Amino acid sequence: MKKILFILFCLILSDDAFAQPTKILNLSCEYDPDLIKVENKDIGFLEDEKIDRSRICKSFGCKDIVEVRKYDTPTSDNDDEYRLSNSWFNHQGILLDDFLITKNNITISTFVSQAFFLESYQIDKSTGKTKRIFYRFDNADFLNGINKIEESTESPALYNKKGKLSLKTLKSFSLEPWETFYFEGKCLEGTGV
């Protein structure tokens, strides 16, 4: 009997350690392919006829379900993690750098992913009007710049305490994305809206 009570006690305690994430936000988003803009670091904005909008929509999702989940972290500082999942960051999601819901707006910004991509959203809650920006940092110039900064003993750390890079930090070191995609459309709360 004592063994059974001990096992039940352990299961109750471990329940918090294996708690499921809480869904904080669920959005159905649709972006207008005709409003996609692409900026390249070397040449600036591409001309409209040079933008392959069908490829961009296929790659980044012009129709998408965007979810933000809260993961409870059992650490001493109680610093919960928020992760974004969508068609691009779909597995466990990507850790958020900035997540703010106010009366009128929703702001979402990720850290740089392991593949050197970053995504941000500005959403008007009343109209659903959304601006989404997708940054690509996956080129040799960026990686060389990171290496130079890491080798410099004078530079402050690039990474936060969780080993992540933020857009603010990259811009402060003049590490610009080599390609940026701008989307405009609507994100409305709920699935299939």
C-alpha positions in Angstrom: 0.0 0.0 0.0 2.9 2.4 0.8 4.4 1.8 -2.6 1.1 2.6 -4.3 0.8 5.8 -2.3 4.4 6.7 -3.1 3.8 6.2 -6.8 0.7 8.3 -6.8 2.5 11.0 -4.9 5.3 11.0 -7.5 2.9 11.1 -10.4 1.1 14.1 -8.9 4.4 15.9 -8.4 5.7 15.0 -11.9 2.5 16.2 -13.5 3.8 19.8 -13.4 7.1 18.8 -15.0 5.2 17.3 -18.0 2.5 19.9 -18.3 1.2 20.5 -21.7 1.7 24.0 -23.2 -1.2 26.5 -23.0 -2.5 27.9 -26.2 -2.5 31.7 -25.7 -3.4 32.9 -29.2 -4.8 31.2 -32.3 -5.0 33.2 -35.6 -6.2 32.5 -39.1 -4.1 34.6 -41.4 -4.3 35.4 -45.1 -1.9 37.6 -47.0 -2.4 39.3 -50.3 0.2 37.9 -52.8 0.0 41.2 -54.8 1.2 43.1 -51.7 4.3 41.0 -51.1 7.5 43.1 -51.2 11.1 41.7 -51.2 14.1 43.6 -50.2 17.6 42.4 -50.9 20.6 43.8 -48.9 22.7 44.4 -52.1 20.0 45.9 -54.4 17.2 47.2 -52.3 13.5 46.4 -53.1 13.0 44.1 -56.1 10.8 45.3 -58.9 7.3 43.8 -58.8 7.8 41.7 -62.0 11.0 40.1 -60.5 9.1 38.8 -57.5 8.0 35.1 -57.7 4.9 35.5 -55.5 3.7 32.0 -56.0 7.0 30.5 -54.8 7.0 32.9 -51.8 3.5 32.0 -50.9 4.3 28.3 -51.2 7.4 28.7 -49.0 6.2 31.0 -46.3 2.4 30.5 -46.4 0.1 33.2 -47.6 -2.7 31.3 -45.8 -1.6 30.2 -42.4 -2.7 29.2 -38.9 -0.5 31.1 -36.3 -0.5 29.9 -32.8 1.3 31.2 -29.7 1.8 28.7 -26.8 3.0 29.3 -23.3 5.4 26.7 -21.9 5.7 26.7 -18.1 9.4 26.3 -17.2 10.2 24.8 -13.8 13.1 27.1 -13.1 13.8 29.3 -10.1 13.2 32.5 -12.0 9.7 31.4 -13.3 10.5 32.8 -16.7 7.9 31.1 -18.9 8.6 30.6 -22.6 6.3 31.6 -25.4 6.6 29.9 -28.7 5.2 30.6 -32.2 4.0 27.8 -34.4 2.9 28.4 -38.0 3.6 26.7 -41.4 7.2 27.7 -41.2 8.0 27.1 -37.5 5.7 24.1 -37.2 7.3 21.5 -35.0 7.7 22.7 -31.4 7.5 26.3 -32.5 10.2 29.0 -32.1 10.9 30.9 -29.0 9.5 34.4 -29.0 11.7 37.5 -28.3 8.7 39.9 -28.0 5.0 39.0 -27.4 2.6 41.7 -26.4 -1.2 41.8 -26.5 -2.8 45.2 -25.8 -6.3 46.4 -26.2 -5.7 47.4 -29.8 -2.7 45.5 -31.1 -0.7 42.2 -31.0 3.0 42.3 -31.5 5.0 39.1 -32.1 8.7 38.7 -32.8 10.8 35.6 -32.8 14.4 35.1 -32.0 16.7 34.1 -34.9 16.1 30.4 -35.6 18.8 27.8 -35.9 18.5 28.2 -39.7 19.0 32.0 -39.3 15.5 33.1 -40.0 13.4 35.6 -37.9 9.7 36.5 -38.2 7.6 39.4 -36.8 4.0 40.4 -36.8 2.1 43.6 -36.1 -1.7 42.9 -35.9 -4.5 45.4 -35.4 -7.0 43.6 -33.2 -10.1 45.5 -34.3 -9.5 45.2 -38.1 -7.2 42.2 -38.3 -4.9 44.2 -40.6 -1.5 42.5 -40.3 2.0 43.3 -41.3 4.3 40.3 -41.3 8.0 40.5 -41.9 10.3 37.5 -42.6 14.0 38.1 -42.3 16.7 35.8 -43.8 20.2 35.9 -42.3 21.5 32.7 -43.8 24.4 34.0 -45.9 28.2 34.0 -45.6 28.5 37.8 -44.8 26.2 37.4 -41.8 28.1 34.3 -40.5 31.5 36.0 -41.0 30.1 39.1 -39.1 29.0 36.9 -36.2 32.4 35.1 -36.1 34.2 38.5 -36.0 32.0 39.8 -33.1 32.4 36.6 -31.2 36.2 36.7 -31.5 36.4 40.3 -30.4 36.9 40.6 -26.6 35.7 44.2 -26.6 32.2 43.3 -27.8 29.3 42.6 -25.4 27.7 39.2 -25.8 25.5 38.6 -28.8 23.3 36.0 -27.3 20.9 36.3 -24.4 21.0 34.0 -21.3 19.2 31.3 -23.3 21.7 31.5 -26.2 19.3 33.3 -28.6 19.9 36.2 -31.0 17.3 39.0 -31.2 16.7 41.4 -34.1 17.6 44.4 -31.8 21.0 42.9 -31.0 21.7 42.1 -34.6 20.8 45.6 -35.7 23.0 47.1 -33.0 26.0 45.3 -34.5 24.9 46.4 -38.0 24.2 42.7 -39.0 21.4 43.2 -41.5 19.4 40.4 -43.1 20.4 39.6 -46.7 16.8 39.3 -47.7 13.5 40.5 -46.2 10.0 39.6 -47.2 7.1 42.0 -46.4 3.5 40.6 -46.3 0.3 42.5 -45.8 -3.1 40.9 -45.0 -5.4 39.9 -42.2 -5.0 37.7 -39.1 -8.2 37.1 -37.2 -8.6 35.2 -33.9 -9.9 31.7 -34.3 -9.3 28.9 -36.8 -10.9 29.0 -40.2 -12.2 32.5 -39.8 
